[in-house]
Amino acid sequence: MEGFILLLSIVGIGIVILWARRNDKVPLDGETTGLLAMGTAGPKRKRERE
């Protein structure tokens, strides 16, 4: 069981490293891509209530 958790930890760290390398050259106001993409600050929508 400990081996499985270690494997998941290694895979998770790998995903974060790949995301960081891929989005390292994106300007601060640019959009990031991928699994860990950050949300953009678009126009705020008004909530429609019934």
ABEGO torsion letter per residue (X at the ends): XAAAAAAAAAAAAAAAAAAAAAAAABBAABBBBEAABBBBBBBBBBBBBX
